[in-house]
Amino acid sequence: MNFNFSQLLDLKGDSAPFSEIRQRIASDASVKGANLVILITAILIASVGLNMNSTAVIIGAMLISPLMGVATGYGMATYDMQFIKDSMVKLGFQVSFALITSAIYFSLSPISDASSELLARTSPTIWDVIIALAGGIAGAIGNTRKEKTNVIPGVAIATALMPPLCTAGYGIATHSSTFVLGALYLFFINAFFITLSAFLVFKVLRVPASTTVNESHMQYQRTILLIAGIVITIPSIYMAYLTVNDNIRDTQIKTFIAKEVASEKVSAVS
């Protein structure tokens, strides 16, 4: 029995035709008709979930949200400048629409206190980068299969773009730069690394370039992606460092209190 390890990582075996992949991605990135209505409902559901601190409702918004970011990665992999421009314009419209709509909702909502779900999306770390990178790879692979799989819903939950945008909308409504900047940073982490992952997957699949591209342009694009990735990642490493330090300090405090309580033989009542 011959065993070829490379066959285990073969992404081309059950991939859809390139023409179908392009049509599927272009359709998913559309911002009109049904996709626009779904976008509006996802914004409202995510805003209500964040406002009411309901994890289940937020997950529902993640699942129905059309925001993914794979289209830009496809355009970069095929060196199709028009496709990249169109996908960026559509994504920009979706982002702006989500920010405005969620800001209006939070301005009108009688509940203005920041829930734990809102707070959780203001301090992204390196772990969010890893999740976005892995989720983007899974999402791009799922989008290129002949048969639809259950990968996309999982990716939508793991690398959700809608809740961070709605959190930024809350920051706009409450005039809080902490919420706006922190949530937008999380959004850009997810969006960029989903795009980067999609680019890598499409390059592995060797999707055909739309036009003849010289080596210097390819090198320039790779350099831009590398620099952007480093710039976006550095702050998340620092935030992870702060998070780890906070966890260590909390653990030490709890350990100290537990030892003191045990030594005094006193029962602690919470």
Disulfide bonds with the S-S distance in Angstrom:
none
